[in-house]
């Protein structure tokens, strides 16, 4: 408008100028002429009053599930009762399109989940390997045969957020628990064969309020290695976008091509195509998942990683890797019973009428211990000294102990019995006094008695020993020195005596 007013003041404004501007702005030529006239006379063209969607109408639109036609019918009925004109349906539809964003319209129609599809999310800046991991469970939409039943298994995995590497994976036929998390965590951290090469200890792990992820066992296992756990808000999938992206990729690239995919095409009557398709066994499904993870890490190239595979991108990162001791990792990823227990003659009581035994327990009845165990796998436990924390060994369920275990316990008892019996016999042998046989009436003579020659030799050796080191002047005070000894002279005291003599 400023340019057109300038041309008008210079008497150079033409219809071609006005028509070109009108086409650009999408208005009529006469509207542009009106704007130019108002601007030249110092007037601002007033906006035309139009129908708008205010807060009250937005609530009514939500009541009608986002249906603009239903809102128009309600407004028309109210206008008829009040005797005033009602807006047309096209006016209401234009107002809805103009005053509400696509996200707001989707939210009023289907709720918050749909509204989020129109949001813009920030992208995390590129960091470094092991700076942050993301963990999640995903239920595979595939029916798998487990002991004759069809179930939809779950996959738990840990992802490096910087390089999209799948570090650790665990598959369970039922709803996952802290057991599957600990199993996947061990695989993710370890880098020795058959694991790795990606892995190590992360600086942080991002999760979203899963009570199994936030269980005391998992937080203790991560806290023991100073790994921070970032508890994200519930339903905040965008806050851990890397693992959510891989969840979606796994469904499209892996699960969708497996037999008995639950989202497969359906016939006109709603029945799935080939409903009697044989299902994979759980073992075969696990093989498919692990092979796909290997393909994703080593063969699948990603544009955001400069057309490199996730493992190549991870290996090219020069950030130092902090590895965990495998033995300590195993122990810290076991659940702590957090109770002091005692070794009894039946072993260690843990659980209802369950006792655990081991050969190393022989001779240690009464010792206070603490145990660690794998959740849901209590056939074997790890036992630690309650006072020192030293790992004493493993113990197995007594009722399920193998013949070899029972044999080792019996052998340990026998060894302990032999050792004590040998010690007692040696002590009694040392205590026994032997005497020489007598042929004539005489006092009994001990066989270990010393002769006069042996006693004289022992005393001679004693005289040669430096006895000064055995002196204890702090325990027995020394007597005054003999009068014949010449004692050291105190020069200060002697000078003082001389001065007193001269004064006299």
PEDA-V458567 format. One record per backbone hydrogen bond with DSSP energy under -1.0 kcal/mol. CO is the residue of the C=O (numbers start at 1). NH is the residue of the N-H. If there is no record, write none. Layout:
CO:NH
CO:NH
//
This chain:
1:5
2:6
3:7
4:8
5:9
6:10
7:12
8:11
14:18
15:19
16:20
17:21
18:22
19:23
20:24
21:25
22:26
22:27
28:32
29:33
30:34
31:35
32:36
33:37
34:38
35:39
36:40
37:41
38:43
39:42
54:58
55:59
56:60
57:61
58:62
59:63
60:64
61:66
62:65
64:67
67:71
68:72
69:73
70:74
71:75
72:76
73:77
74:78
75:79
76:80
77:81
78:82
79:83
79:84
88:92
89:93
90:94
91:95
92:96
93:97
94:98
95:99
96:100
101:105
102:106
103:107
104:108
105:109
106:110
107:111
111:115
112:116
115:118
116:119
128:131
130:203
132:161
133:206
134:159
136:157
138:155
140:142
141:262
144:151
145:282
146:149
149:146
151:144
153:140
154:172
155:138
156:170
157:136
158:167
158:168
159:134
160:164
165:160
168:158
170:156
172:154
177:181
178:182
179:183
180:184
181:185
182:186
183:187
184:188
185:189
186:190
189:200
192:195
203:228
204:133
205:230
206:135
207:232
210:214
212:215
215:219
216:220
217:221
218:222
219:223
220:224
222:225
222:227
223:226
228:205
230:207
233:236
236:239
237:240
240:244
241:245
242:246
243:247
244:248
245:249
246:250
247:251
248:252
249:253
250:254
250:255
251:256
254:257
255:258
260:143
261:264
265:273
267:270
271:267
274:277
280:145
281:285
282:286
283:287
284:288
285:289
286:290
287:291
288:292
289:293
290:294
291:295
292:296
293:297
294:298
295:299
295:300
297:311
302:307
303:306
308:302
309:313
310:314
311:315
312:316
322:201
325:329
326:330
327:331
328:332
329:333
331:334
335:373
341:369
343:366
344:347
347:344
348:356
354:350
355:398
356:348
357:396
358:361
359:362
361:364
364:367
367:343
368:386
369:341
370:384
371:337
372:382
373:335
374:377
379:397
381:395
382:372
383:392
383:393
384:370
385:389
390:385
393:383
395:381
396:357
398:401
402:406
403:407
404:408
405:409
406:410
407:411
408:412
409:413
410:414
411:415
412:416
413:417
414:418
415:419
416:420
417:421
418:422
419:423
420:424
421:425
422:426
423:427
424:428
425:429
426:430
427:431
428:432
434:447
445:436
446:449
451:455
452:456
453:457
454:458
455:459
456:460
457:461
458:462
459:463
460:464
467:470
468:471
472:475
472:476
482:485
490:494
491:495
492:496
493:497
494:498
495:499
496:500
497:501
498:502
499:503
500:504
//
